[in-house]
């Protein structure tokens, strides 16, 4: 997820504000501490312009 965010030139804060979560939540997702909800995963995929399954593959 971090690679997609950086490739899109987005900050964690921007992503968090855009999808309505805390910056800490985005950080935890990127570091594998927690996983985004299905709804947030879909929103993230749309924001990054990728398929949701591509983000899922990266978390495994």
Backbone as CSV, one residue per row, in Angstrom:
resi,resn,N_x,N_y,N_z,CA_x,CA_y,CA_z,C_x,C_y,C_z
1,UNK,0.810,-1.184,0.000,0.000,0.000,0.000,0.862,1.260,0.000
2,UNK,1.942,1.239,0.751,2.800,2.422,0.797,3.355,2.753,-0.582
3,UNK,3.744,1.735,-1.338,4.286,1.969,-2.675,3.274,2.715,-3.549
4,UNK,2.032,2.287,-3.495,1.000,2.949,-4.297,0.807,4.394,-3.837
5,UNK,0.800,4.604,-2.533,0.627,5.960,-2.007,1.772,6.857,-2.454
6,UNK,2.996,6.362,-2.334,4.165,7.154,-2.721,4.174,7.385,-4.231
7,UNK,3.855,6.346,-5.001,3.800,6.497,-6.464,2.792,7.565,-6.880
8,UNK,1.704,7.683,-6.103,0.671,8.688,-6.394,0.992,10.038,-5.770
9,UNK,2.188,10.123,-5.122,2.639,11.365,-4.492,1.634,11.880,-3.459
10,UNK,1.158,10.955,-2.621,0.203,11.294,-1.568,0.855,11.082,-0.206
11,UNK,0.506,11.941,0.740,0.982,11.757,2.111,-0.006,10.867,2.856
12,UNK,0.454,10.305,3.964,-0.459,9.524,4.811,-1.606,10.413,5.273
13,UNK,-1.306,11.642,5.597,-2.339,12.566,6.068,-3.385,12.817,4.982
14,UNK,-2.945,13.011,3.744,-3.879,13.222,2.642,-4.794,12.008,2.462
15,UNK,-4.203,10.815,2.462,-4.996,9.593,2.303,-6.005,9.479,3.447
16,UNK,-5.545,9.717,4.659,-6.416,9.617,5.832,-7.591,10.586,5.738
17,UNK,-7.302,11.839,5.409,-8.360,12.839,5.304,-9.332,12.505,4.174
18,UNK,-8.802,11.997,3.071,-9.636,11.691,1.911,-10.625,10.568,2.203
19,UNK,-10.175,9.553,2.944,-11.071,8.418,3.188,-11.726,8.451,4.568
20,UNK,-11.371,9.457,5.389,-12.060,9.636,6.667,-11.561,8.775,7.808
21,UNK,-10.242,8.543,7.839,-9.637,7.808,8.957,-8.474,8.632,9.498
22,UNK,-7.862,8.164,10.560,-6.708,8.880,11.120,-5.440,8.541,10.338
23,UNK,-4.463,9.429,10.438,-3.181,9.158,9.811,-2.545,7.929,10.439
24,UNK,-2.777,7.746,11.731,-2.230,6.580,12.430,-2.794,5.285,11.856
25,UNK,-4.057,5.302,11.452,-4.661,4.103,10.846,-3.952,3.762,9.544
26,UNK,-3.683,4.774,8.733,-2.976,4.549,7.466,-1.590,3.980,7.744
27,UNK,-0.908,4.533,8.738,0.416,4.039,9.109,0.361,2.573,9.542
28,UNK,-0.634,2.230,10.337,-0.773,0.842,10.798,-1.046,-0.097,9.631
29,UNK,-1.827,0.340,8.666,-2.093,-0.494,7.481,-0.793,-0.716,6.715
30,UNK,-0.044,0.355,6.515,1.195,0.255,5.742,2.236,-0.620,6.428
31,UNK,2.225,-0.652,7.745,3.196,-1.431,8.494,2.700,-2.820,8.857
32,UNK,1.505,-3.172,8.383,0.986,-4.514,8.622,0.515,-4.774,10.037
33,UNK,0.309,-3.728,10.815,-0.159,-3.891,12.193,-1.647,-4.213,12.207
34,UNK,-2.402,-3.526,11.358,-3.826,-3.804,11.182,-4.121,-3.793,9.687
35,UNK,-5.307,-4.257,9.344,-5.750,-4.261,7.951,-6.936,-3.325,7.795
36,UNK,-7.037,-2.663,6.651,-8.210,-1.809,6.422,-9.469,-2.658,6.282
37,UNK,-10.599,-2.068,6.625,-11.870,-2.752,6.411,-12.075,-2.953,4.916
38,UNK,-13.000,-3.810,4.573,-13.299,-4.056,3.160,-13.696,-2.760,2.465
39,UNK,-14.515,-1.978,3.133,-14.955,-0.697,2.558,-13.763,0.217,2.317
40,UNK,-12.890,0.334,3.312,-11.711,1.197,3.149,-10.765,0.655,2.096
41,UNK,-10.657,-0.653,2.001,-9.800,-1.264,0.986,-10.269,-0.869,-0.418
42,UNK,-11.564,-0.913,-0.632,-12.125,-0.544,-1.942,-11.888,0.935,-2.221
43,UNK,-12.083,1.772,-1.209,-11.861,3.212,-1.379,-10.387,3.488,-1.679
44,UNK,-9.497,2.805,-0.966,-8.056,2.966,-1.216,-7.696,2.547,-2.636
45,UNK,-8.225,1.434,-3.076,-7.944,0.960,-4.439,-8.391,1.997,-5.463
46,UNK,-9.574,2.554,-5.266,-10.064,3.587,-6.183,-9.180,4.829,-6.131
47,UNK,-8.769,5.205,-4.942,-7.917,6.384,-4.776,-6.576,6.202,-5.483
48,UNK,-6.003,4.999,-5.392,-4.711,4.723,-6.009,-4.819,4.291,-7.461
49,UNK,-6.035,4.062,-7.934,-6.220,3.653,-9.327,-5.786,2.226,-9.600
50,UNK,-5.976,1.348,-8.607,-5.628,-0.061,-8.773,-6.827,-0.917,-8.372
51,UNK,-6.734,-2.208,-8.649,-7.776,-3.137,-8.236,-7.572,-3.487,-6.760
52,UNK,-8.660,-3.708,-6.050,-8.580,-4.043,-4.627,-7.757,-5.303,-4.399
53,UNK,-7.873,-6.282,-5.303,-7.119,-7.528,-5.104,-5.609,-7.290,-5.174
54,UNK,-5.189,-6.255,-5.881,-3.763,-5.931,-5.923,-3.280,-5.484,-4.541
55,UNK,-4.089,-4.701,-3.843,-3.734,-4.291,-2.489,-3.770,-5.484,-1.543
56,UNK,-4.722,-6.381,-1.735,-4.821,-7.571,-0.890,-3.591,-8.461,-1.021
57,UNK,-3.102,-8.628,-2.227,-1.938,-9.481,-2.468,-0.723,-8.964,-1.720
58,UNK,-0.610,-7.648,-1.579,0.548,-7.045,-0.935,0.543,-7.247,0.572
59,UNK,-0.613,-7.513,1.151,-0.678,-7.668,2.603,-0.345,-9.076,3.050
60,UNK,-0.231,-10.001,2.119,0.035,-11.402,2.473,1.509,-11.698,2.427
